[in-house]
Amino acid sequence: MQRHLKPLLPRSLFGRAALILVLPVVVVQLIVSIAFIQRHFDGVTRQMTGGVSIEIRYIRARIDAVETQAQAQALAYDLTRGLDLGLQFPLDAAEVPKADSRAWFDYAGRAVTLTLHERLSGVRAVDLTSNPLAVQVYLDTNKGPIRFEVKRSRISASNPHQLLVWMVFTSALMTFIAYIFLRNQLSPITRLARASEAFGKGQTIAYTPRGATEVRAAGNAFLNMRARIERQIESRTQMLSGVSHDLRTPLTRLKLGLSFLPEDDDTRALQQDVADMERLVDEFLSFARGDAMEEPEPVEPTALLQHVVDNAGRMGQPVTLGPHSLPPGDPQDFAKLRPQAITRALENLIGNAVRHASRVEVSLQVSDRSLRFVVEDDGPGIAKDRRDEALEPFKRLDPARNPNKGGGVGLGLSIASDIARSHGGALRLGESERLGGLRAEITVAR
């Protein structure tokens, strides 16, 4: 039962809170309508109809007691005037309806009809439709058929729908007031979720804790956490910038000193070592810095991807644009990204691919909620049980698929994964169905 009902329930906190608020109101209205309106008004209607039936029974008894038609007619009109009843007597048999008649929505009329049939004998028909303000009762006497007309206000409670109107109006008003109050209480939670989601994508938006005490406490905790993370990133970046400056100074001296030495194999080997040291320093800084120093901005992903492919082509790398890329200028093809960071991540993935493959394709898939940058190659790929290990920093895989081949330190995939996470996404490795090699997919939230 719970599994069947769960898909029908609202998923948002606001929808569930509104359901908790509205459902009891509706249930109370139904119970009051059934228990009070049906029973109370039916009882009142039966009681009032019973009193009128006593008057009609008395008049019919007096009519049956006289001897002539004229005496009965005079007596009947005299009694009905005193009792405020309408009368038609004598009555042609053709004018008598063959069955009772009432509107389908006239619930009080059902009680009137049943009570008249129960309290009076010889009732031919009860008409509640010919005159909505009166009840017409046709019954037999020993002088022929007779029709009594009773005001509806005398035989059933007047305006019973007013209670329903007032009840529905009051419930709607209170529900609206509760809705406003509930929205004001839940909007701070929505703003907190929006600020948290933006921070997960690497964006910092203005947020001030508001609402109930518990929500304010959660908001303040989020602000403190965000401030600590930002301070940690800033401190790490500043520290590594200082380390970079300190390391580059002796490296520059080494390069300068080597430039004065005679050109031979040993000198060229030392120069290559210095170049490798500079590249390692740059990789460390790139991994540690990530995209913390860059602000998000509106970017056309297809243009960015085309730029990356063009740069790879100028470097002589066998990289082509895949068949799933969207055409530049698509109105839906815009997102708020850090273009330099995404470019660095794609270049790392392409660099890893071209070291081990003869063909590399890069494609883009855009949806309403995410962007997927896909890099595929026809190389040997990475074993399924080692793909998670490949994303860890400083991890070297076997020679069949070593992402650090060429003197790297095992940070290419780690940098791409870190950039994807900073955009609220992830880097996933798999097998390319098109080319048969590795498929590296960066998914970022829009």
N, C-alpha and C positions, 0 to 999 in steps of 0.2 A: 504493500500500500504506500509506504513512504517513497519507494522508487518511482511509483506512478505519479505521485503528487509533486515530487521535487522539481521536475521540469516546468510545472505550471506556476511555481512560486517565483516572485521577483528576486533578482540576483543582487540588486543594489541595496545598501543600507536604508536609503530613503524609502524605497518601495516596500521593504519589509516593515519598517516602522509605520508607514502609512497603512499597511494591511493590518498590523496590530491595532492601530487606532480605529480604522473604519469597520473592521469585522465585528467587534463587540456592539457598535452602534446599530449596525444592520440587524444583528441577532436580537438585540433588545427591541427594536421596532417590530420585528416579526412576532416575537413572543407577546408583546403588548397588543398587537393587532389581533392575534388569534385568541389570546386569553381574555382580553378586556373588551375589545370592540365586538367580536363575534358573540361572546357569552352575555356581556352586559346589554348591548343594544338588542340582541335577540330576546333577552328576558324582558326588557322594557317594552319592546314591540308586542310581544305576546301578552303582556299584562294590559296594555292599552287596547289591543284588539279584543281581548277577552271582555273588557268593560263595554265596548261597542256591541259585541255579539249579544250581551245580556239585554241591551236596549232593543236590538232587532228581534230577538226571541220574544220579548214582551209584546212588541207591536204585532208580530205575527200571531201570537196567541190571542190577542184582543180581536184581530181580524177574523180568525177562525171561529171565535165565539159568537159573532153576530150572525143574523140570519140572511140578510140581503146584501147584494153587491153594492148598492148605494150606501147602506149604512157602513159597510166595511171601508168604502172609499173615503167617506167623510171622516170616519174615526181615524183612519190611517194618516190622512193629511193633517188632522188636528194634532196627533201625537208627534209626528215628525217635525212639525214646526216648533213644538216645545223642546224637542231634543236636538234641534239643529241638524236634521238629517234631510237629504234629498230623497224624493220618492217619485216613482212612476208606476201608477196602478189605476186601472187594469193595464196589463201588458200583453201585447200580441206574442204568441209563442214563437213566431218567426224572428222576433227581435232578440231572443235569448241566445247568447253565444254557445257554441257546442263544447268549448273547453276553456280552461283558465288561460290567461295571457298576462305576461310580465316581461320586462326587459331582462336580458341576460346578466346585466350588471346590478340589477336591483336585488341585493341580498336581503334587505329588510322586507321586500315584497314576498319573498319565499316564506318567511315566518308569518306574515299576514295571511297568506293563502292557506297555509297549513292550520293555523289557529281557527280561522273561520270554518273550515271543513270539520275540524274537531268539535267546535262548540255549537255549531248549528246543523241541524238535520235538514235535508232537502235542498242543499245548496247546489244550484245547477252550474254556476260559473262565477269566477272572480276576475274582473277586468281591471288591470293596473296600467294599461297602455293608452286607452282612449283619452283619458284626462289625467295628465301626470300629477295634478294637484288633488286628485280624489280617487277613492276606491269604489268601484261599482260592484255590488253584490246582487246576483240573480238567484232567487230561491222560489220554491213552490209553496202555495197556500191552498186551502180548500176552495178559494175563490179564483184561483188561476195564478200564473207567474207574476212576480213582483220584483221591482228593482229598487234597491236602496243605494244612495250615493253618500259616502262619508268623506269628509275632508281628510286628506292624507296626514295633516298635522295632528288629527285626533287619534290616529290609529298606529302611528309609528313615530319614533323620535325624530325631531326636526334637525336637518343639517348634520347628520352623523359624520359627513366627510370633513367637517371643519376640524375635528380632532386629528384626522389624518393629515390635513393640510398643515396645521400648526406643528404637529409632531415632525413631519418631514422638513418643514421650514426651519424649525429650531435645530434639528439634527444637522441639516446642511450648514447652517450658520456656525454651529459649534465645530463641525468638521473643518470648515474653512479657517476658523480662528486657530484650531489645532494644527492645521496644515502650515499656516504662516509661522507659528511658533516652532514647529518641527523643522521647517526649512531653515530658520534662523539658527537652530541648534546644530544642524548637520552641515551647514555651509562651511564652518571653520574646519571640519574634518575633510571636506572636499578640497579646500584650499591647501591644507597640509599635505594631502595626497598629491595634489598638483605640483607643489613645491618639491616634494620628495622625488616624484617621477622626473621632473626637470633636472634635479641634481644628479639623478642616476644617468641622465643623458649628457652630463657635463655642463649643464646650464645652471646659472644662479639667478633666481627670480626673487623679487621682494616678497617677504612673508612676515606678517605680524601675528603672534598668537592671540586668538580671540575665542569666545565661547565659554563653555562650562569649565570648571576648575580642572577636570581631568584632561580636557582637550588642550587647555592652556599648558598644562604640565607636559603633555606629549609634544606640543609645538616648541616649547622651550628646550626640551631634550633634543629635538631635531636640530634646532639652531645651534646648540652647543656642539652637537656631533658634526654638523657641517663646518662650523668654524675650526674645530680640531683637525678635520681632514684637510681643509684648505691650508691651515698653518703647517701641517705635516708635509704637504706637497710643496709648499713654498720653501720650507726649510730644506727639504731634500734637493730641490732645484738649485737653491743658493749654494748649498754645500758642494754639490757636484760641479757647479759653475766655478767655484773657487778651486776645486781639485783640478778641473780642466785647465784653468789658467796656470796653476802651479806646474802641471805636467807639460803643458805646451812650451813653457819657457825652456826647460832643459832639452826638449825635443828640437826646438828651434836652434839651440846652440849646437846640438849634435849635427843637424843638417848643415849648418853653416860650417862647422869644422870639417865635415866630410867633403864639402864642396872644394876645400883647398887641398885635399889629398889627391895623389895621382889616380887616374881612372884605371882601375883594374878589377879583377873578379872579386877580391875581398872588399873593395870599396863599394862596388855595386851591391854586394850581399848586405853590407851594413846599411846602405841607403834603403834597401828593400825592408830590412828589419825596422827602420825608423818609420817608413810608410805604413807597415803593418801595425806598429804601435799607435800611430795617429788614427788609423781606421778603428782599432779596438777602443780607443778613447771615445771616438765619435759614436760607436755603437753603444757603449756604456751610457753615455750622456743621452742618447736618443731613447734608450730603454727607461732610464730613470726619469727623464723629463716628460716623456709621453707627449700629450697635447695640452699640458697644463698652461702653457704660456699663450695659447691661441684662443681667441674668442669665437664662438659659433656665429655663422653668418648664412644667409640664404644662398644655396648653391644649386646649380643645375647638375645633377649627378651624371647625366649622359655626356655633358661637355667635359666634366672632370675626368671621366673614364676615357674619353677620346684623347684628352691631353696626355694621360698616362701612357696610352698605347702609342701615341705619336713619339713621345720621348723614348720609349723602348725601341721603336723602329729606327730612330736616329742613332741609337747605340748599337744597332745591328742585331738586336734580339728578335727571335722568330715569334713575335707576338701579334695576334690579329684580334679584331673585335668580333665577338661571338654573335650568333644569329638571334639571340633573345634580347639584344639591347634595344631600347626604345629610341626613336628618332629624336635628335636634339630639338628643343623648343616645345616639347609636349607640355601643355598647361598643367598637367598633373605631376610633371617630372621635376619638382622642386622640393628641397628639404633644407633644414637648418643643420649644417655640418661644420666641422673644422676642416677646411679643404686641405691644408698642408698635412694634417695628421692622417686623413684618409689616403692622400696621395702617398705618404710614406709607407702606410700599411700595404697598399697595393703594390708599390715598388718592391717591398720586401718579399711579398708572395711571388711576384713575377721573377725576381732575382733567384729565389729558391727553385722555381720551376725551370727556368732556362738552363740551370746548371746540370739538370738531369734529363732534359727532354729536348726533342727536336721540333716540337710544335706546342704552342701555348695559345689558348683562347681566353679572352676576358669578356664577360657579359654582365648585364645588369637586368634585374627584374624588380619592378616597382609595383607596390600595392598601396592601399589606402593607409596602412599602418606601418609599413616597413620598406626598407631598401635592401636588396641582396646583390652584393658584388661577388661574382663567381670567377675564379681563376682555375682553369682546367689545363692539364697537359697530358702527353702520351708517354710519360716516363714510367719508371718502375713502381711509383707510388709508395705509400707507407702502410705497413701491416696494420690491420684493424686494432690489434691489441696494443699497439704502440703509438696510436694517434694522440691519446691524452698525454702521454709522456713527451711527445714532440712539442707540445705547447708550453712545457715548463722551461723556465730560464736555464741556460747553460747546459742543456741536454744535447748530447751528440748521439745520433743514431748510427746504425751500421753503414758500411760504405755503399750498400745498394741504394739507400736513400738518405744521405746525410745532408740535412738542411744547412749545415755549417761548413760544407765543403768550400774550400777556397780560403781557409784561414779564419773563418768566423768563430764566434764564441758561443753560438747557440742562442742568439737573441732575436733572430728575424721573425719567427712565428710568435714569439712571446710579445714582441712589440706590436705586431698586428692584432693579437688577441687583446692586449691591454687597450689599444685604441678602440677596438670594437666595443669593449665593456664600457669605456668612458662615454660612448654614444648610446648607451642603453641597449647594446646588442651583444653579439657573441661571434667567435670564429669557430667554424666547424670544418672538420676534415672528413673526407669520404672518398669514394671511388667514382671516377668520371665514367658515366655510361657512354658518352660520345667518343672520348679519346682513349679510354682505358687506363689512364694514369691517375694522378691525384686530383681531387676536387677540393679546393679551399674556398669556403663561402663565408663572407663577412656579412652578417645581418645587423642592420642598425635601425633603430626606431625612428619614425618620421616625426 
